[in-house]
Amino acid sequence: MPVEVVTRRWPSTALGRSKRVNIVLPDGYADRGPGHPVLYLLHGYGGGRDTWLLRTGLVELVRDSRLIVVLPESGRRWFINDHAGLRYEDYLVQDLVPAVDAGFNTRADRSSRAVGGFSMGGAAALFLTLRHPSVFGAAVSHAGAFEAPLRRGDPYAAHRADPGFVMPTEASHQRVWGPPGSATRLLYDPYRLIGRPPAGPRSPLHLDVGTGDYDRVIRMNRRTRDALRSGGWSPEYHERPGGHDMDFVNSALPAAMAFVARHLTGANANGVSFV
């Protein structure tokens, strides 16, 4: 079958309502036979399930592979169990992953399942992998906003006049994370997560950030890289040309997909290199 993008609406116990999700099926997808590995890709702040389809070459990258790519959405929320009580982490781990495995011919195992994302999605991908090593066997982050739980005030105030600027305001940020010192912030503090004894195997990690990104984002990516190395991980880390936008993500995506293909069981059966 040719590459296909399908949309499913499944109920979520965690959110108390149904949610739509886009799923990219490669050319070689088959309902029977060996199961397919799966990559969950999480959008940035204000994005949705169509962002990766409209703003990147994802479909062409997936076309000749065996990789199923799942594109959920949370809008201006994070894929965490947030301060306001929205349980997007539970939705993804407890509702969406089992629904995808039941609805498609997947390899339903951590060794064939990865999660990635951009900005808030990239940070959430790392958080999810550290918190659920039995679910995700690899993670990819593009310009991850890893220190969002530690943010105070509005460190991006100087950029608010830019009409293309999309970082959350202080009020929007606190709706998700609560005030400084909240239980939610402590739960997802990246350095606490990295510093605690791992609950399972250390998953391969791929981090990148644009050299033209905001200084704060570049610094937090470097600090996260260093903390991971000190904690026993060996993250693959790159600084590439580009800013904090989907143009950067699109240019970085082939290398990230190649990383995923190297580390997921069954992803390279067609010999696709992605780059």
C-alpha positions in Angstrom: 0.0 0.0 0.0 1.2 3.6 -0.6 2.1 5.8 2.4 -1.1 6.8 4.1 -2.1 9.2 6.8 -5.1 8.1 8.8 -6.9 9.8 11.6 -8.4 7.9 14.5 -10.6 9.2 17.4 -10.2 7.1 20.5 -11.7 7.5 24.0 -9.3 8.6 26.7 -10.0 7.5 30.3 -7.3 9.9 31.5 -8.8 12.9 29.9 -12.4 11.9 30.1 -13.1 12.5 26.4 -12.1 11.2 23.0 -9.0 12.6 21.2 -8.1 12.5 17.5 -4.6 11.4 16.4 -2.9 11.2 13.0 -1.0 8.1 12.1 1.5 7.8 9.3 1.7 4.4 7.7 4.7 3.6 5.5 4.5 2.2 2.0 5.4 -1.3 3.4 2.8 -1.3 6.1 1.0 -4.7 6.4 -1.8 -5.8 8.7 -0.2 -9.2 9.0 3.3 -10.5 9.3 6.1 -8.9 11.4 5.0 -6.0 13.5 6.1 -2.4 12.8 8.1 -0.2 15.1 6.4 3.0 16.3 7.6 6.6 16.8 5.4 9.0 18.8 6.1 12.6 17.7 5.0 15.5 20.0 4.5 19.0 18.7 5.7 22.3 20.2 3.6 24.8 22.1 0.4 25.7 20.3 0.9 23.0 17.6 -1.4 20.1 16.8 -1.6 16.7 15.2 -1.1 18.3 11.7 2.0 20.3 12.5 4.5 17.7 11.5 2.6 16.9 8.3 2.4 20.5 7.2 5.8 21.9 8.3 8.2 19.0 7.8 9.1 16.3 5.2 8.0 13.6 7.6 5.8 11.7 5.1 8.6 11.4 2.6 11.0 10.3 5.2 8.7 7.5 6.4 7.6 6.4 3.0 10.1 3.6 2.3 10.7 2.6 5.9 8.8 0.2 8.2 8.2 2.9 10.8 4.7 3.9 11.9 4.6 7.5 13.2 1.9 8.6 15.6 1.1 12.3 15.9 -1.0 13.2 19.0 -2.0 16.7 20.1 -2.2 18.7 23.3 -2.4 22.3 21.9 -1.0 24.6 24.5 -0.8 21.9 27.1 2.2 19.5 27.8 2.2 15.7 27.6 2.5 15.7 31.4 0.0 15.3 34.3 -0.3 19.0 34.8 -1.1 21.4 37.7 -4.6 22.0 36.4 -5.4 18.2 36.5 -5.1 17.5 32.8 -3.5 14.1 32.6 -1.9 14.1 29.1 1.0 11.9 30.3 -1.5 9.2 31.4 -3.4 9.7 28.1 -0.3 9.0 26.0 1.1 6.1 28.1 -2.1 4.4 29.4 -4.6 5.2 26.6 -2.9 6.0 23.3 0.0 3.5 23.3 -2.4 0.5 23.9 -4.9 1.8 21.4 -2.2 2.1 18.7 -0.9 -1.4 19.5 -4.5 -2.8 19.4 -5.5 -1.0 16.2 -2.4 -1.5 14.0 0.2 -4.2 13.4 2.9 -3.0 15.7 5.8 -4.6 17.7 4.3 -3.9 21.1 7.5 -3.6 23.0 9.8 -0.9 24.3 12.6 -2.1 22.0 10.4 -1.0 19.0 8.8 2.1 20.5 10.3 5.6 20.6 9.1 9.1 21.5 10.3 12.5 20.2 9.3 16.1 19.8 10.1 19.8 19.4 10.5 22.3 22.2 7.8 21.4 24.8 7.3 18.2 22.9 11.1 17.5 23.0 11.3 18.0 26.7 8.2 15.9 27.3 9.8 13.1 25.2 12.7 13.0 27.6 10.5 13.2 30.7 8.3 10.3 29.4 11.3 8.2 28.6 12.9 8.8 32.0 9.6 8.1 33.8 8.5 5.1 31.6 11.6 3.2 30.5 9.5 0.1 30.1 7.3 1.8 27.5 9.8 3.8 25.4 13.1 2.4 24.1 14.5 5.6 22.6 13.9 9.3 22.6 14.5 12.3 20.3 14.4 16.0 21.3 14.6 19.0 19.0 15.4 22.2 21.1 13.8 20.7 24.2 12.4 23.1 26.7 13.8 20.9 29.5 13.9 23.6 32.2 10.3 24.6 31.9 9.6 23.2 35.4 12.3 25.6 36.8 11.1 28.7 34.9 10.3 31.8 37.0 8.7 34.9 35.5 9.0 35.6 31.8 12.6 35.0 30.6 11.4 35.7 27.1 9.9 39.1 27.8 12.3 40.8 25.4 10.9 38.8 22.5 7.1 39.4 23.0 7.0 42.1 20.3 7.9 39.5 17.6 4.6 38.5 15.9 6.1 35.0 15.3 7.0 34.4 18.9 5.1 31.5 20.4 6.6 30.9 23.9 4.0 30.8 26.6 3.4 33.8 28.8 3.9 33.6 32.6 0.2 33.1 33.2 -0.1 30.4 30.5 3.0 28.7 31.9 1.7 28.6 35.4 -1.6 27.1 34.3 0.3 24.1 33.3 3.1 24.0 35.8 1.7 25.8 38.8 3.6 28.4 40.8 7.3 27.9 41.5 7.7 25.1 44.0 4.5 23.3 43.0 4.3 19.5 43.2 4.1 19.4 39.4 7.3 21.3 39.0 9.1 19.1 41.4 7.8 15.9 39.8 9.2 16.9 36.4 12.3 18.7 37.5 14.7 17.4 34.8 17.7 17.2 37.0 15.8 15.3 39.7 14.6 12.9 37.0 18.1 12.4 35.6 19.6 12.1 39.0 17.4 9.4 40.4 18.3 5.7 40.0 16.9 4.5 36.6 13.8 2.4 36.9 14.8 0.4 33.9 17.3 0.2 31.0 18.9 3.5 29.9 17.2 4.3 26.6 19.3 5.8 23.8 18.8 9.6 23.6 19.2 12.1 20.7 19.2 15.8 21.5 19.8 18.7 19.1 19.3 22.5 19.2 19.8 25.3 16.7 22.8 27.6 17.0 20.5 30.5 16.3 18.0 29.5 19.0 17.3 31.6 22.1 20.4 31.6 24.4 18.3 30.2 27.3 17.3 27.2 25.2 20.8 26.5 24.0 22.1 26.7 27.6 19.5 24.4 29.0 20.2 21.8 26.2 23.8 21.9 27.1 23.1 21.6 30.8 20.7 18.7 30.2 23.3 17.0 28.0 26.0 17.3 30.7 23.6 16.1 33.4 22.7 13.1 31.4 26.3 12.2 30.8 27.1 12.6 34.5 24.1 10.4 35.3 25.4 7.5 33.2 23.6 8.2 29.9 25.4 8.7 26.6 23.2 11.1 24.7 23.9 11.8 21.0 24.0 15.6 21.0 24.2 18.1 18.1 24.1 21.8 17.6 23.0 22.6 14.1 22.3 25.8 12.1 18.8 27.1 12.7 16.5 28.9 15.1 13.6 27.9 17.4 11.2 26.9 14.6 9.9 24.2 12.4 12.4 25.0 9.7 15.1 23.9 12.1 13.2 20.8 13.0 12.7 19.9 9.3 16.4 20.2 8.7 17.2 18.1 11.7 14.6 15.5 11.2 16.4 13.1 8.8 19.3 12.6 11.3 16.8 12.1 14.1 14.8 9.5 12.1 18.1 7.7 11.3 18.9 7.6 15.0 15.5 6.1 15.7 15.9 3.5 12.9 19.3 2.5 14.4 17.8 1.9 17.8 14.4 0.4 17.2 14.1 -3.3 16.6 12.7 -3.9 13.1 13.0 -0.4 11.9 15.8 -1.0 9.4 14.4 -4.1 7.6 14.1 -2.1 4.4 17.6 -0.8 4.5 16.4 2.9 4.6 19.0 5.3 5.9 16.8 8.4 6.1 19.8 10.7 5.4 
